[in-house]
Amino acid sequence: MDIPATAPADPARLTDLLDGRWGHVRREARAWLAGEPTPPGDLPTEEHRAQVLDALRSLVASGYPRAGFPKAYGGDGDTGAALTAFEMLGFGDLSVMVKAGVQWGLFGGAVEALGTEAHHQRYLRAIMDLDLPGCFAMTETGHGSDVQHLRTTATYDPATREFVVHTPHEGARKEYIGNAARDGHAAVVFAQLVVGGESRGVHALFVPIRDSNGTVPGVRIEDCGRKAGLNGVDNGRLWFDQVRVPREALLNRYGDVSDDGVYTSPIEGDGKRFFTMLGTLIRGRISVAGAAGSATKTALTIAVRYGLVRRQFDNPATGEEIVLLDYLAHQRKLLPALATTYALHFAQEQLVTTLHELDQGDDRRQRELESRAAGLKAVGTWHATHTIQTCREACGGAGYLMENRLPRLKADTDVFTTFEGDNTILLQLVSKGLLTGYQQHLHTLGSVGLARFIADQFVETVIERTAARALIDRLINAVTPQDEETDLLDRGWHLRLFEDREKHVLDTLARRLRRAGDEGVDAFGVFNRAQDHVLRAARAHVDRVVLEAFVAGIDRCGDGPDKELLERVCDLYVLANLEADLDWFLGHGRLSTARAKAVTSAVNDLCAHLRPHAATLVDAFAVPDAMVGAPIALGAERDRQNAQRAHEASGLPRTEDSAHAVTP
């Protein structure tokens, strides 16, 4: 495949593009991270927990927690800045990132989002300043993802004007609760609210769990013990034995109880109220996706830098050993993953911006945002798990040494795929969101009418109407009708293929689920048999969203070497995605056999084309050296820079290959 040469790009300019709207937050975070200790290898549990708590105190001193809290209580009221700062913590000790997320994202965020003025006045400053360390006690042993059916109860006693919080059986204990084992003094506890003998669904209450004398009477706490990773976070289990808290402990933005035991809510229906409450806590999923992206960037920085200086086996033509990244197999390991990381970065940036600008009264946009956050969290964390393992393998035995960070990154991010929502469940939520707009029509339309209806709804409600949409439409409309005649690097063809795949999968999924509501039909059986299709529909949707975000991001950077390089990175993201799903494209007649073979060949060509730019692409992530930490990466970078200086001193023209492939 003939790909026009791409001129070297300036990594600093790419960094500015990647840093985006909250670039000042990223620069401040890098300065703070540069002064922090190198993330630990394998500290004893208590030593690690103490170090992480000290790091949180350092974050308080730096002003980190203020960004996301309201100005009325000493915060900055900048949602985008708060999410960006949290993402940057993913470059450092991930235990610090998680504990910060528990304290200020989950615990503090729940008090702010679910509480009212009295709660804000009483607690938010203390939470920001770490004077009130707390927990987010939602998950139970018997009910993890199924939050709506938690078993912990909070029963109102009008005689004393108190709620009685109780764990009725072992399966209802609060499980894996961050900050619970050692440092937390209070917890936002999610429980079934019982008023006047009637259940009102899940609500949240502020419950003290420790005071100056130790554990609060009626509360039992147990340490979860050592985990596969994140051992700087003190996860614990909580039981409540008829623990009484005042009526005012109910975080009552969406449901309240009067002194005499009358329940009121501004939202009709327990189900709608429940999902509205959970929707206010969307930041957690966005934050996890962002932090997973940062960890992935660190792993790729280590592996690519090492691959640029590590040599293996002689080149018969020159007698010199060959640099690892000159091997196609090594390029295929790292470069498509690098391209996907760039794509996800732009999608994450778009998601953060959308939340920051969200009109709180726009319920439709809120639901779309919740769905997108769920999908990107799932795809982003699975990508992190796969890529970090690939980077470990790409570094051989050196990648298995704790000093080179990859084993710790692998261990610490592994749980990302199941916390803040199990990824499989989250993708099902995405599909449910895609189907919601027309599910009432599934029984009334014929197959042709249904297909038309789905296509119309797709355009009107599924595709986000942004300023970039005009660009997307223009690129798609310019594509020739004959796929076989279209350039494999044609962006409009890429966009149309991704959009067509999503439409088709969603259409056929709707057909498969049509019978679920018919009388006498086993609805669970219908859904269960289509579950693979449910997940595929969600994944196709997220892939399309990510591609469109990448295209919009490239469009913002203007003409020049930066844009040219990112265009090729986007090409690799698209074609590697197509290659991974060739069975679908072939099976559904979207690609011929010859075209499918051409896709694989093009992936090879793009890997070779981007190989000279690999260092630039990881340097643009601007991971502080203190956070890279790995000797194999830091030494490799020094070797590369020395080689570049020696080459320039020779008077020969600089090329990307000469700068990257020469070892002193």
C-alpha positions in Angstrom: 0.0 0.0 0.0 1.4 3.4 -1.0 1.2 5.7 2.1 2.6 9.2 1.6 5.6 10.0 3.8 4.7 11.7 7.1 7.0 14.4 8.3 8.3 14.3 11.9 6.0 16.0 14.4 6.8 17.9 17.5 5.8 15.9 20.6 5.4 19.1 22.6 2.8 20.3 20.1 1.0 17.0 20.3 1.1 17.2 24.1 -0.7 20.6 23.9 -3.3 19.1 21.7 -3.9 16.1 23.9 -3.9 18.3 27.0 -6.9 20.2 25.6 -9.2 22.5 27.4 -7.9 21.7 30.9 -4.3 21.8 29.9 -3.4 24.0 32.9 -4.8 21.2 35.2 -2.6 18.6 33.5 0.5 20.8 33.8 -0.1 21.4 37.4 -0.7 17.7 38.0 2.6 16.8 36.3 4.4 19.3 38.5 2.9 17.7 41.6 3.6 14.1 40.4 7.2 15.0 39.6 7.7 15.7 43.3 6.1 12.5 44.6 7.9 9.3 45.3 8.2 6.7 42.5 5.2 4.4 42.7 6.1 1.6 45.1 6.8 -1.9 44.0 5.6 -4.2 46.7 5.4 -2.4 50.1 4.0 -4.1 53.2 0.3 -3.3 53.5 0.4 -1.0 56.4 3.4 0.9 55.2 1.7 1.4 51.8 -1.6 2.5 53.3 0.3 5.1 55.4 2.1 6.4 52.4 -1.1 6.7 50.4 -2.8 8.6 53.2 0.2 11.0 53.3 -0.2 11.4 49.6 -3.8 12.5 50.1 -2.7 15.0 52.6 -0.3 16.3 50.1 -3.1 16.6 47.6 -5.1 18.6 50.0 -2.2 21.0 50.4 -1.9 21.3 46.6 -5.6 22.3 46.4 -6.5 19.2 44.3 -9.8 18.4 46.0 -11.3 21.9 45.5 -11.8 21.6 41.7 -15.0 19.6 41.7 -16.8 21.0 44.8 -19.2 24.1 44.8 -17.7 27.5 45.3 -20.0 28.2 48.2 -18.0 25.7 50.3 -14.5 26.6 49.2 -14.4 24.7 45.9 -13.9 25.8 42.3 -17.1 24.4 40.8 -15.1 23.1 37.8 -16.4 19.6 37.0 -14.1 19.2 33.9 -11.0 20.2 35.9 -11.9 17.7 38.7 -12.2 14.8 36.3 -9.0 15.8 34.4 -7.1 16.0 37.7 -8.3 12.6 38.7 -7.3 11.2 35.3 -3.8 12.5 35.8 -3.5 10.6 39.1 -3.6 7.5 37.0 0.0 8.2 36.1 1.1 7.7 39.7 0.5 5.2 42.4 -2.9 3.9 41.5 -3.7 3.3 45.2 -3.6 7.1 45.6 -5.9 7.5 42.7 -8.4 5.1 44.0 -8.4 6.4 47.6 -8.7 9.9 46.3 -11.6 8.8 44.2 -13.3 7.2 47.2 -12.8 10.2 49.4 -13.6 13.1 47.1 -15.4 11.4 44.2 -17.6 8.8 45.7 -18.0 9.8 49.4 -17.9 13.6 48.9 -19.7 13.4 45.5 -22.6 11.4 47.1 -23.0 13.9 49.9 -23.0 16.8 47.4 -25.2 15.1 44.8 -27.7 13.3 47.0 -27.7 15.6 50.0 -29.2 19.1 50.5 -28.0 22.4 51.9 -27.8 21.2 55.5 -25.6 18.3 54.5 -23.4 20.5 52.3 -22.9 23.1 55.1 -22.1 20.5 57.7 -19.8 18.1 55.8 -18.3 19.3 52.5 -15.5 21.5 53.8 -14.4 18.8 56.2 -14.5 16.2 53.4 -12.4 18.4 51.1 -9.8 19.0 53.8 -9.7 15.3 54.7 -10.8 16.2 58.2 -13.7 13.8 57.6 -12.4 10.6 55.8 -15.3 8.6 54.5 -16.6 5.6 52.6 -19.1 4.9 49.9 -21.0 1.8 51.1 -23.1 0.5 48.3 -21.8 -2.9 47.2 -23.0 -5.9 49.2 -21.7 -9.5 49.2 -25.0 -10.8 47.7 -25.7 -7.9 45.5 -22.9 -6.2 43.6 -24.1 -4.9 40.2 -27.8 -5.3 41.2 -27.9 -2.2 43.4 -31.7 -1.9 43.2 -32.1 -5.0 45.3 -29.7 -4.3 48.1 -30.7 -5.9 51.4 -29.4 -3.5 54.0 -32.4 -1.7 55.6 -33.0 1.8 57.0 -36.3 1.7 58.9 -37.8 5.0 60.2 -38.8 5.1 63.9 -41.2 8.1 64.3 -41.1 7.7 68.1 -37.4 8.7 68.2 -37.2 10.4 64.8 -34.4 8.1 63.9 -33.5 5.6 61.1 -32.4 2.2 62.2 -29.7 0.9 59.8 -29.4 -2.9 59.8 -27.7 -5.8 58.1 -30.3 -8.5 58.1 -28.1 -11.4 57.0 -24.5 -12.2 55.9 -25.2 -11.6 52.2 -26.2 -8.0 53.0 -22.8 -7.0 54.5 -21.2 -4.1 52.7 -18.2 -5.6 50.8 -15.0 -4.2 49.4 -15.6 -0.7 50.8 -12.6 1.7 50.3 -11.5 3.6 53.4 -13.5 1.3 55.7 -10.7 -1.0 57.1 -8.6 1.8 58.6 -9.2 5.4 57.9 -12.9 6.1 57.4 -15.0 7.9 60.0 -18.3 7.9 58.2 -20.0 6.2 55.3 -22.7 7.0 52.8 -24.7 3.8 53.2 -27.1 2.7 50.5 -30.1 0.9 52.0 -33.7 0.0 51.4 -35.7 2.8 53.0 -38.7 1.5 55.0 -41.2 4.1 56.2 -44.5 3.1 57.9 -43.9 -0.6 57.0 -43.6 0.2 53.3 -40.3 0.0 51.3 -39.5 3.1 49.3 -36.5 1.7 47.4 -32.8 2.4 47.8 -31.8 5.6 49.4 -28.5 6.9 50.9 -27.8 7.9 54.5 -24.8 9.4 56.3 -23.7 7.0 59.0 -20.8 7.4 61.4 -18.7 4.3 61.7 -15.8 5.5 63.9 -15.3 8.2 66.5 -12.6 9.2 69.0 -13.2 6.0 71.0 -13.0 3.6 68.0 -15.7 1.8 66.1 -19.2 3.1 66.7 -21.4 0.8 68.7 -23.4 -1.5 66.5 -21.0 -1.2 63.6 -18.6 -4.1 62.8 -15.7 -3.6 60.6 -13.4 -6.2 59.0 -10.3 -5.8 56.9 -10.7 -7.4 53.4 -7.0 -8.2 53.6 -4.3 -8.2 51.0 -5.4 -8.0 47.4 -3.8 -8.7 44.0 -3.1 -4.9 43.8 -4.1 -1.5 45.2 -2.9 -2.5 48.6 -2.5 1.1 49.6 -6.3 1.2 49.8 -7.9 0.0 53.0 -10.8 -2.0 51.7 -13.1 -3.4 54.4 -16.4 -5.0 55.2 -19.2 -3.3 57.2 -22.1 -4.7 59.2 -24.8 -2.7 61.0 -26.6 -4.1 64.0 -29.6 -1.8 64.6 -27.5 1.3 64.3 -29.6 4.4 65.0 -29.0 7.7 63.1 -31.0 10.9 63.2 -33.7 11.6 60.6 -31.4 14.3 59.2 -28.9 11.6 58.2 -31.0 10.8 55.2 -29.5 12.4 52.1 -32.8 13.8 51.0 -32.5 15.5 47.7 -34.7 12.9 46.0 -36.7 11.6 48.9 -37.5 12.8 52.4 -39.3 11.7 55.6 -41.1 14.1 57.9 -40.8 13.9 61.7 -44.1 12.0 61.9 -43.0 9.5 59.2 -44.5 10.8 56.0 -42.4 10.0 52.9 -42.3 12.6 50.0 -40.3 12.7 46.8 -40.1 15.1 43.8 -39.9 12.1 41.6 -42.8 9.7 41.0 -42.0 6.0 41.0 -39.3 4.1 42.9 -37.6 2.9 39.7 -37.3 6.4 38.2 -36.1 7.8 41.5 -33.5 5.1 41.8 -32.0 5.6 38.4 -32.1 9.4 38.8 -30.1 9.0 42.1 -27.5 6.8 40.4 -27.3 9.1 37.4 -25.9 11.9 39.7 -23.0 9.6 40.5 -21.8 9.3 36.8 -18.4 10.8 37.6 -17.1 7.6 39.0 -17.3 5.7 35.7 -15.8 8.7 33.8 -13.0 8.9 36.3 -12.1 5.2 36.1 -12.0 5.3 32.3 -9.7 8.3 32.4 -7.3 6.8 35.0 -7.2 3.5 33.0 -6.1 5.6 30.0 -3.3 7.2 32.0 -2.1 3.8 33.2 -2.2 2.5 29.6 -0.1 5.5 28.4 2.5 4.7 31.1 2.8 1.1 30.0 3.1 2.0 26.4 5.7 4.6 27.2 7.8 2.0 28.9 7.4 -0.7 26.2 7.9 1.5 23.2 11.0 3.2 24.6 12.4 -0.2 25.5 11.6 -1.5 22.1 13.5 1.3 20.4 16.9 0.3 22.0 16.6 -3.4 22.9 18.2 -5.5 20.1 17.8 -9.1 19.2 19.3 -11.3 16.5 21.6 -10.2 13.7 20.5 -8.6 10.4 22.3 -10.7 7.7 22.7 -7.7 5.5 24.5 -5.6 8.0 25.7 -7.9 10.7 24.2 -5.7 13.3 21.5 -6.8 15.8 18.0 -5.6 15.0 16.1 -3.2 17.2 12.9 -4.9 18.5 10.5 -2.3 17.1 11.9 -3.0 13.6 10.2 -6.4 13.7 6.6 -6.3 12.3 5.4 -8.7 15.0 6.6 -6.2 17.7 5.0 -3.3 15.8 1.8 -5.2 15.7 1.9 -5.8 19.4 2.3 -2.1 20.4 1.3 0.3 17.6 -2.4 -0.7 17.1 -2.7 -0.5 20.9 -1.1 2.9 20.8 -3.5 4.1 18.1 -6.5 2.9 20.1 -5.1 4.7 23.2 -5.1 7.9 21.2 -8.6 7.3 20.0 -9.9 6.7 23.5 -8.1 9.8 24.8 -10.1 12.0 22.4 -13.4 10.2 23.3 -12.7 10.6 27.0 -12.0 14.4 26.5 -15.3 14.7 24.6 -17.1 12.9 27.4 -15.6 15.1 30.1 -16.5 18.3 28.2 -20.1 17.1 27.6 -20.6 16.4 31.4 -19.0 19.8 32.2 -21.4 21.6 30.0 -24.5 19.5 30.7 -27.7 21.3 31.5 -28.9 19.6 34.7 -32.5 19.9 33.6 -31.9 18.0 30.3 -33.0 14.5 31.1 -32.5 13.1 27.6 -28.9 14.3 27.4 -28.3 13.0 30.9 -29.4 9.5 29.9 -27.2 9.7 26.7 -24.3 10.8 28.8 -24.8 7.9 31.3 -24.9 5.4 28.5 -21.7 6.8 26.9 -19.9 6.9 30.2 -20.8 3.2 30.8 -19.6 2.2 27.3 -16.3 4.1 27.4 -15.6 2.8 30.9 -16.0 -0.8 29.7 -14.1 -0.4 26.5 -11.3 1.7 28.0 -10.7 -0.6 31.0 -10.7 -3.7 28.9 -8.2 -2.0 26.6 -6.0 -1.1 29.6 -6.0 -4.7 30.8 -5.1 -6.1 27.4 -2.5 -3.4 26.5 -0.7 -3.5 29.8 -0.3 -7.3 29.5 0.9 -6.9 25.9 3.5 -4.3 27.1 4.7 -6.7 29.7 5.2 -9.4 27.2 6.9 -7.0 24.7 9.5 -6.3 27.4 10.3 -9.9 28.0 11.8 -10.8 31.4 12.6 -7.2 32.0 8.9 -6.4 31.9 8.4 -9.0 34.7 10.7 -7.2 37.2 8.8 -5.1 39.7 11.2 -2.2 39.3 10.0 -1.7 35.8 6.4 -0.9 36.9 4.6 -3.1 34.4 3.7 -5.9 37.0 2.4 -3.3 39.4 0.4 -1.6 36.6 -1.1 -4.9 35.6 -2.0 -5.8 39.2 -3.4 -2.4 40.1 -5.6 -2.0 37.0 -6.9 -5.5 36.8 -9.9 -4.7 39.0 -10.9 -1.7 36.8 -12.9 -4.0 34.6 -15.3 -4.9 37.5 -15.4 -1.9 39.8 -17.6 1.2 39.2 -19.7 -1.4 37.3 -18.9 -4.7 35.8 -18.0 -4.2 32.2 -20.4 -6.8 30.9 -23.3 -5.2 32.8 -22.3 -1.8 31.6 -22.4 -2.8 28.0 -25.9 -4.2 28.5 -26.9 -0.8 29.9 -25.5 0.8 26.7 -27.7 -1.5 24.6 -30.7 -0.9 26.7 -30.2 2.9 26.2 -30.0 2.4 22.4 -33.2 0.4 22.4 -35.2 2.5 24.8 -36.2 5.1 22.2 -38.3 2.7 20.2 -38.9 -0.4 22.3 -42.6 0.5 22.5 -42.8 0.0 18.8 -41.3 -3.5 18.7 -44.7 -5.2 18.7 -46.6 -2.8 16.5 -44.4 -2.5 13.4 -43.8 -5.0 10.7 -40.3 -6.0 9.8 -39.9 -3.4 7.0 -41.5 -0.6 9.1 -39.3 -1.5 12.1 -36.2 -1.3 10.0 -37.2 2.1 8.7 -38.1 3.3 12.2 -34.8 2.1 13.6 -32.9 4.0 10.9 -34.8 7.2 11.6 -34.4 6.9 15.3 -30.7 6.2 14.9 -30.2 9.5 13.1 -32.4 11.6 15.4 -31.6 10.2 18.8 -28.5 8.0 18.8 -26.0 10.1 16.9 -25.0 13.0 19.0 -25.7 16.4 17.3 -22.4 18.3 17.9 -20.5 20.9 15.9 -18.4 18.1 14.5 -21.4 16.4 13.1 -21.3 18.5 9.9 -17.8 17.3 9.3 -18.8 13.6 9.8 -21.7 14.0 7.5 -19.6 15.6 4.8 -17.0 12.9 4.9 -19.6 10.1 4.8 -21.5 11.7 1.9 -18.3 12.0 -0.2 -17.7 8.3 -0.2 -18.2 6.4 -3.5 -21.0 3.8 -3.5 -18.6 1.1 -4.6 -16.6 0.0 -1.5 -14.1 -2.0 -3.6 -13.1 1.3 -5.4 -12.7 3.3 -2.2 -9.2 4.1 -0.8 -8.6 2.0 2.3 -7.5 5.2 4.1 -10.7 7.2 3.1 -12.0 8.6 6.3 -15.6 8.9 5.0 -15.5 5.1 4.2 -14.3 4.4 7.7 -17.1 6.4 9.3 -19.7 4.9 7.1 -18.5 1.4 7.8 -18.7 1.9 11.6 -22.0 3.6 11.3 -23.4 0.9 9.1 -22.2 -1.8 11.4 -23.9 -0.2 14.4 -27.2 0.3 12.5 -27.3 -3.3 11.3 -26.5 -4.8 14.7 -29.0 -2.6 16.4 -31.7 -3.4 13.8 -31.2 -7.2 14.1 -31.0 -7.0 17.9 -34.4 -5.3 18.0 -35.8 -8.0 15.8 -34.5 -10.8 18.1 -36.0 -9.1 21.2 -39.4 -8.4 19.6 -41.0 -11.4 21.2 -39.8 -10.7 24.8 -43.0 -8.9 25.7 -45.5 -11.3 24.0 -47.9 -13.1 26.3 -46.7 -16.5 27.5 -43.1 -15.9 26.2 -40.1 -16.5 28.5 -38.7 -12.9 28.4 -35.5 -13.9 30.2 -35.0 -16.8 27.8 -35.4 -14.4 24.8 -32.9 -11.9 26.3 -30.5 -14.6 27.4 -30.3 -16.2 23.9 -29.6 -12.7 22.5 -27.1 -11.6 25.1 -24.1 -12.0 22.7 -25.9 -9.7 20.3 -26.7 -7.2 23.1 -23.0 -6.9 23.9 -22.0 -6.6 20.2 -24.5 -3.8 19.7 -23.0 -1.9 22.6 -19.5 -2.4 21.4 -20.3 -1.3 17.8 -21.9 1.8 19.2 -18.9 2.7 21.4 -16.5 2.0 18.5 -18.4 4.5 16.3 -18.5 7.1 19.1 -14.7 6.8 19.7 -14.0 7.1 16.0 -16.1 10.2 15.6 -14.4 11.8 18.6 -11.0 11.0 17.2 -12.0 12.6 13.8 -13.2 15.7 15.6 -10.1 15.9 17.7 -7.8 15.8 14.6 -9.9 18.4 12.9 -9.1 20.9 15.8 -5.4 20.7 15.4 -5.1 22.5 12.0 -2.9 21.6 9.1 0.7 20.5 9.4 2.8 17.5 10.5 0.8 17.0 13.7 -2.4 16.5 11.8 -0.7 14.3 9.2 0.7 12.0 11.9 -2.6 11.8 13.7 -4.4 11.0 10.5 -2.2 7.9 10.1 -2.7 7.0 13.8 -6.5 7.2 13.2 -6.1 5.0 10.0 -4.4 2.4 12.1 -7.1 2.5 14.8 -9.8 2.0 12.2 -8.2 -0.7 10.2 -7.0 -2.7 13.2 -10.6 -2.5 14.5 -11.9 -3.8 11.2 -9.3 -6.5 11.1 -10.4 -7.7 14.6 -14.0 -7.9 13.4 -13.4 -9.3 9.9 -15.7 -12.2 10.6 -18.7 -9.8 10.9 -17.8 -7.7 7.9 -17.2 -10.8 5.7 -20.2 -12.6 7.1 -22.5 -9.7 6.4 -21.2 -8.9 3.0 -19.6 -5.5 3.9 -16.2 -6.6 2.7 -15.1 -9.0 0.0 -12.4 -11.6 0.7 -10.0 -9.6 -1.4 -10.9 -6.4 0.5 -10.4 -8.2 3.8 -7.0 -9.3 2.8 -6.2 -5.8 1.8 -7.2 -4.6 5.3 -4.7 -6.9 6.9 -2.0 -5.8 4.5 -2.8 -2.2 5.2 -2.4 -2.7 9.0 1.1 -4.1 8.3 1.9 -1.1 6.1 0.6 1.4 8.7 2.6 -0.2 11.4 5.8 0.1 9.4 4.9 3.7 8.5 4.3 4.7 12.1 7.3 2.9 13.5 9.7 5.9 13.0 7.2 8.1 14.9 6.6 5.7 17.9 8.8 7.7 20.2 7.1 11.0 19.3 3.7 9.4 20.0 4.6 8.2 23.5 6.6 11.3 24.3 3.5 13.3 23.6 1.8 11.7 26.6 4.3 13.6 28.7 4.3 11.1 31.6 6.7 12.5 34.2 9.9 10.5 34.5 9.2 10.0 38.2 6.0 8.2 37.3 7.5 6.2 34.4 9.8 4.9 37.0 11.0 1.9 35.0 14.8 1.8 34.5 14.3 0.1 31.1 12.3 3.1 29.9 14.4 5.8 31.5 17.7 4.3 30.4 16.3 3.7 26.9 15.2 7.3 26.6 18.7 8.5 27.7 20.3 6.2 25.1 18.0 7.5 22.4 18.7 11.1 23.2 22.4 10.5 23.3 22.2 8.8 20.0 20.2 11.7 18.5 22.8 14.2 19.8 25.7 12.2 18.4 23.9 11.9 15.0 23.2 15.6 14.9 26.9 16.4 15.8 28.0 14.3 12.8 26.3 16.9 10.5 24.1 14.3 8.8 20.4 15.2 8.3 18.2 14.1 11.2 15.6 11.5 10.4 13.1 9.8 12.7 14.8 6.4 12.0 18.3 7.6 12.8 17.1 9.2 16.0 15.3 6.2 17.3 17.2 3.1 16.1 20.7 3.9 17.0 22.2 2.7 20.2 25.6 4.1 21.4 
